[in-house]
Amino acid sequence: MTPLRILHSEAATSFGGQEQYILRMMIAMRERGHYLEAVCQPHAKLAQRLRDEGFTVHTAYMDGAVNFVKGVIKIRQILRKGRFDVLNTHSRRDTILAGCAARLAGTPLIVRTRHLAKKVGSLLSYTIIPHRVTAASDFVRKHLISRGVRPEHVATLYPAVDLQTVPEQSTLRQELHLAQNDIVVGCVAVMRAQKGHRDLVDAMEPLIRERPNVHLVFVGGGSPVFEEVQAYVADKGLGKRVHLLGARQDVPNLLAGFDVFALATREEASGTVFIEAGAAGLPVVGTKVDGVPEMVRDGINGFLVPLDDQPAMTQALKQLIDDPALRRKMGEAGLMFCRVERRFSAESMAEHAENNYVRWLKERTS
């Protein structure tokens, strides 16, 4: 096929899951032979990450009326000069700005990617400006359809997960001075209220009090929730059994030290951290919300429980803590689903994106 020329736009200046999605997408699509550039705000962390990978990155301020007009003019010129086939936007602000520029430039295909599980308000950046939409999970896709996006105009495109090699040994137990027979339930998630860290503490509390060898480990930073959870743990007198490690760069090493992965998230468009945990051979426990059921095979490689059902969460964790054979069985099933089947690989994401782009371009030109 003829290589596509694709421009991605992103208004956010921080670097999180959404920006990681864009970075992995662009690298994977380049490996398939396509040409990609990006437009970000000048102070965006994504801009430097993309430049480090060898991509051309244009910059434009995207806030305020004056910057809107300047940005539309600049991005319209970039699209025309670069003869781009596709503009793929990722946030409401850059969809409106870059999308208007693409409309004026006559760009053949404008695609909006929806990364969040939150309810959609205005449909301006889903049905009026872009031609088509991709969603991070079937849950998000169905919500967009319920809000008025035509079913044939929106496709699910799961985020890619960086499936790193699992270390043979972890330094976690040595770091925390744990014995080999201690059971570690671990959680990796940025410290935000919707991630449910306090809910997980509540679910683990009776198990910790009943079993002297059970520990809970939180990996992730983020004020003020980090400090709030730390105080919550201290108030319960669980400080010696609940460990808050903060943000870490050695997540594969830490996952290798867990026996069980758990996340009591209250909102999740997809929940790729469950895939990372499963790919590390861990059984998982999570909440049955939003896109999480698409990331976990309930009863096969882990357990999903209703939101705010603390007894059910405790019981699911208890089953895995008390049954080493079940942990091994579910861990092996997780390896198959999350790693061997490769449905969440960068190659799979790029292949599906390419198929969507090509199909939609044909629909548009016909």
C-alpha atoms as one frame of an Amber mdcrd trajectory, in Angstrom:
protein
   0.000   0.000   0.000   1.036   3.633  -0.445   2.516   5.017   2.790   0.243
   7.493   4.553   1.273  10.953   5.726  -0.171  11.460   9.211  -0.107  14.462
  11.567  -0.979  13.946  15.237  -2.043  16.858  17.459  -2.155  17.061  21.270
  -2.915  20.076  23.473  -1.928  18.536  26.835   1.463  19.524  28.224   1.933
  16.755  30.832   2.975  13.206  29.991   0.614  10.403  30.974  -1.224   7.486
  29.434  -2.722   9.528  26.613   0.655  10.894  25.557   2.208   7.430  25.875
  -0.517   6.196  23.514   0.465   8.803  20.913   4.183   8.082  21.261   3.756
   4.329  20.839   1.312   4.799  17.979   3.656   7.053  16.046   6.663   4.773
  16.517   4.681   1.686  15.495   3.144   3.373  12.443   6.578   4.599  11.328
   7.830   1.017  11.545   5.025   0.064   9.126   6.402   2.540   6.597   4.190
   5.579   7.164   5.376   9.175   7.587   4.384  10.973  10.784   4.776  14.394
  12.353   3.124  16.029  15.360   1.975  19.405  16.593   2.061  20.147  20.331
   2.263  23.142  22.618   5.837  24.508  22.977   6.169  23.391  26.606   4.627
  19.932  26.146   6.658  17.008  27.469   5.397  14.918  24.561   7.122  17.273
  22.109  10.573  16.498  23.487   9.868  12.773  23.753   8.885  12.690  20.090
  11.935  14.695  19.040  14.115  12.267  20.960  12.620   9.525  18.766  13.501
  11.481  15.612  10.078  12.911  14.733   9.469  16.405  13.395   7.382  18.282
  15.962   5.672  21.612  15.249   4.575  23.830  18.109   1.656  26.189  18.599
   0.028  27.670  21.678  -3.543  26.390  21.897  -5.204  28.500  24.589  -7.057
  31.790  24.146  -8.765  33.435  21.184  -5.638  35.053  19.753  -3.656  31.803
  19.911  -6.605  29.990  18.358  -6.505  32.166  15.255  -2.711  32.000  15.035
  -2.793  28.247  15.569  -5.392  27.612  12.890  -3.366  29.602  10.373  -0.109
  27.851  11.291  -1.489  24.318  11.335  -3.366  24.886   8.071  -0.037  25.779
   6.476   1.637  22.699   7.988  -1.104  20.417   6.658  -1.037  21.911   3.182
   2.743  22.025   2.866   3.087  18.478   4.212   0.263  17.132   2.035  -0.988
  15.078   4.958  -3.607  12.406   4.354  -4.717  12.182   7.986  -4.951  14.484
  10.969  -5.417  12.521  14.214  -6.404  14.702  17.191  -6.485  13.624  20.832
  -7.975  16.327  23.109 -10.962  18.647  22.791  -8.845  21.782  22.496  -6.542
  20.544  19.746  -9.469  18.863  17.951 -11.235  22.191  17.607  -8.075  24.110
  16.687  -6.261  21.622  14.454  -9.534  20.197  13.179 -10.671  23.613  11.918
  -7.259  24.055  10.296  -7.619  20.671   8.595 -11.078  21.532   7.333  -9.703
  24.728   5.813  -6.710  22.871   4.377  -8.891  20.199   2.797  -7.178  17.360
   4.659  -8.837  14.140   3.405  -9.377  12.510   6.804  -9.717  14.007  10.312
  -9.823  11.456  13.129 -10.507  12.195  16.805  -9.284   9.702  19.398 -11.249
   9.493  22.651  -9.081   8.313  25.553 -11.341   8.954  28.572 -14.234   7.095
  30.184 -15.974  10.285  31.349 -19.324  11.205  29.871 -19.079  13.275  26.708
 -20.701  16.697  26.778 -20.595  18.565  23.485 -20.433  16.517  20.288 -18.619
  19.320  18.456 -15.285  17.511  18.599 -16.772  14.104  17.703 -19.361  14.586
  14.953 -18.985  18.078  13.479 -15.246  18.743  13.168 -13.728  15.254  12.708
 -14.810  12.800  10.023 -14.265   9.695  12.140 -13.477   8.698  15.757 -11.416
   5.995  17.473 -12.084   4.918  21.062  -9.727   3.391  23.625 -12.201   0.581
  24.450 -15.555  -0.854  23.393 -17.040   0.766  26.503 -15.969   4.212  25.261
 -17.152   3.389  21.727 -20.609   2.391  22.954 -20.870   5.572  25.019 -20.008
   7.713  21.994 -22.646   5.900  19.936 -25.215   6.467  22.696 -24.401  10.176
  22.541 -24.992  10.391  18.798 -21.846   9.320  16.951 -22.770   7.062  14.027
 -21.688   3.436  14.710 -19.897   3.149  11.373 -17.927   6.319  12.149 -16.285
   5.093  15.367 -13.896   2.164  15.881 -12.239   0.682  18.964  -8.461   0.996
  18.981  -6.941  -0.456  22.147  -3.834   1.236  23.550  -0.546  -0.587  23.085
   1.150  -1.935  26.178   4.925  -2.016  26.477   5.383  -5.668  27.334   8.843
  -5.598  28.824  10.810  -8.700  29.726   9.947  -9.907  33.220  13.058  -9.981
  35.442  13.899 -13.361  36.932  14.327 -11.754  40.337  12.966  -8.615  41.976
  14.664  -6.347  44.480  11.317  -5.514  46.129  11.447  -7.981  49.003  15.009
  -7.050  49.857  14.087  -3.360  49.748  11.141  -3.854  52.116  12.879  -6.504
  54.233  10.213  -9.096  53.486  10.529 -12.850  53.897  10.148 -15.222  50.960
   6.874 -16.570  52.376   5.336 -13.098  52.702   2.437 -12.472  50.307   2.607
  -9.158  48.435  -0.486  -7.585  46.902   0.714  -4.754  44.689  -0.925  -1.795
  42.975   0.672   0.384  40.288  -1.287   3.566  39.560  -0.853   7.306  39.727
  -2.244   8.640  43.004  -5.590  10.098  41.958  -8.882   9.872  43.798 -10.572
   7.843  41.048  -7.925   5.113  41.284  -9.457   3.903  44.548  -6.346   3.542
  46.721  -8.298   4.021  49.951 -10.882   1.472  48.789  -8.090  -1.050  48.309
  -6.740  -0.304  51.797 -10.221  -0.964  53.210 -10.500  -4.259  51.312  -7.058
  -5.397  52.418  -7.362  -4.326  56.082  -9.132  -7.460  57.421  -6.733  -9.717
  55.516  -3.693  -7.880  56.841  -4.990  -8.064  60.416  -5.775 -11.785  60.141
  -2.583 -12.831  58.316   0.814 -11.678  59.609   2.564 -12.356  56.292   0.349
 -10.237  54.012   1.571  -6.869  52.693   0.118  -4.213  50.395   2.453  -2.171
  48.164   1.456   1.011  46.320   3.595   2.228  43.415   2.826   5.693  42.073
   3.022   9.335  43.019   0.711  12.307  42.935  -0.119  15.002  45.472  -2.245
  15.484  47.470  -3.664  11.938  47.237  -0.308  10.328  48.110  -0.188  12.232
  51.402  -3.888  11.537  52.059  -3.460   7.779  51.587  -0.296   7.837  53.698
  -2.216   9.513  56.551  -5.144   7.115  56.101  -2.833   4.112  56.450  -1.158
   5.634  59.519  -4.508   6.333  61.191  -5.410   2.659  60.795  -2.087   1.567
  62.279  -1.125  -0.302  59.103   2.092   1.571  58.351   4.290  -1.521  58.771
   2.220  -3.589  56.351   1.144  -1.050  53.729   4.091   0.393  51.814   3.896
   3.523  49.644   6.878   3.615  47.275   5.943   6.715  45.283   6.710   7.095
  41.579   9.239   4.551  40.325  11.084   3.933  37.069  11.568   0.185  37.684
   7.958  -1.025  37.454   8.831  -4.394  35.769  11.221  -5.097  38.652   8.493
  -4.317  41.186   5.798  -6.331  39.372   8.143  -9.311  39.520   8.064  -9.003
  43.309   4.251  -9.072  43.593   2.144 -12.188  44.161  -1.145 -10.504  43.215
  -1.978  -7.278  41.381  -5.005  -5.260  42.546  -6.551  -1.947  41.520  -9.904
  -0.717  42.883 -10.285   1.897  40.148 -13.506   3.866  40.003 -13.116   5.055
  36.401 -11.040   3.602  33.583 -11.381   3.988  29.814  -9.423   0.781  29.287
  -7.015  -0.065  32.109  -3.814  -1.157  30.402  -2.071  -1.604  33.762  -4.076
  -4.836  34.097  -2.457  -6.007  30.864   1.002  -5.078  32.155   0.323  -7.051
  35.330  -1.066 -10.035  33.443   1.932  -9.986  31.106   4.126 -10.226  34.210
   2.366 -13.488  35.119   0.283 -12.008  37.919  -3.328 -12.851  38.786  -5.314
  -9.625  39.029  -8.212  -8.243  41.052 -10.108  -5.190  39.821 -13.433  -3.410
  39.708 -16.027  -4.137  37.052 -16.167  -0.585  35.678 -15.975   1.024  32.233
 -13.381  -0.652  29.990 -11.740  -2.853  32.649 -13.743  -6.010  31.725 -12.085
  -5.831  28.303  -8.652  -6.040  29.942  -9.345  -8.918  32.356 -10.903 -12.323
  31.711 -13.009 -12.515  34.842 -12.597 -15.857  36.589  -9.799 -16.921  34.237
  -6.828 -14.633  34.816  -8.322 -12.697  37.715 -11.448 -11.508  39.476 -13.603
  -8.445  38.838 -15.944  -7.203  41.548 -18.694  -4.568  41.612 -17.687  -1.014
  42.448 -18.005  -0.119  46.158 -18.481  -3.786  47.140 -15.715  -4.007  49.737
 -16.655  -7.521  50.979 -16.487  -8.851  47.407 -13.088  -7.239  46.873 -11.836
  -8.698  50.156 -13.129 -12.165  49.231 -11.477 -12.070  45.776  -8.156 -11.057
  47.321  -8.536 -13.716  50.037  -8.983 -16.469  47.441  -5.727 -15.579  45.727
  -3.778 -14.913  48.921  -4.771 -18.297  50.398  -4.417 -20.421  47.247  -0.928
 -20.556  45.619  -2.165 -23.028  42.977  -4.939 -20.621  41.925  -2.405 -17.794
  41.722  -0.218 -19.867  39.406  -3.162 -20.965  37.249  -4.514 -17.442  36.809
  -1.008 -16.058  36.308  -0.421 -18.500  33.450  -3.776 -17.579  31.900  -2.787
 -13.924  32.152   0.466 -14.591  30.305  -1.464 -16.198  27.465  -4.104 -13.455
  27.219  -1.847 -10.442  27.752   1.427 -11.503  26.146   1.145 -14.538  23.851
  -2.027 -13.447  22.011  -0.444 -10.008  21.374  -3.770  -8.195  20.986  -2.384
  -5.283  23.034   0.967  -5.004  21.240   2.144  -1.882  19.420   2.135  -3.874
  16.172  -1.523  -4.795  16.652  -2.487  -1.203  17.482  -0.693   0.133  14.393
  -2.207  -2.517  12.131  -5.724  -1.684  13.286  -5.075   2.066  12.997  -3.768
   1.597   9.466  -6.818  -0.464   8.487  -9.149   2.198   9.889  -7.339   5.034
   8.117  -7.315   3.226   4.755 -10.968   2.190   4.995 -12.130   5.640   6.023
 -10.053   7.371   3.339 -11.707   5.140   0.717 -15.136   5.962   2.135 -14.308
   9.678   2.074 -12.951   9.731  -1.482 -15.810   7.616  -2.833
